Amino acid sequence: MTQTGHFHPSDNPLGGQSGLSAFFSRRWNGDVPLGQLFWWDMVVVGSIINVATTIVALLILAAKMSALLAVAVHLIPLPYNLFLYGSVLRTADMAGTPNSNAVKLSATLWIILASLL
């Protein structure tokens, strides 16, 4: 805080990052607990996103629209899935807990299923 009572950007614990960049930065740098990253971000939110885009892709096919469009919609979450997968692997390595290998194996199975389904 400055002498005038205003907050200074350096007071931000995220180094000035906010919003979306902080979301990704915290996960990539291992600042989010492994359990939350795996169970909430990957399994719950990631799976919901994958199911939603798969349903939309199937609706596109059912409407006899372009199959290429359906494939593109189906693949939209792939970069986010790969980001989550990499973040889980990095965080598991940093955490060094006894269940790290199980989490990494589970994350690998999840990314395979998420990519195929």
Disulfide bonds with the S-S distance in Angstrom:
none
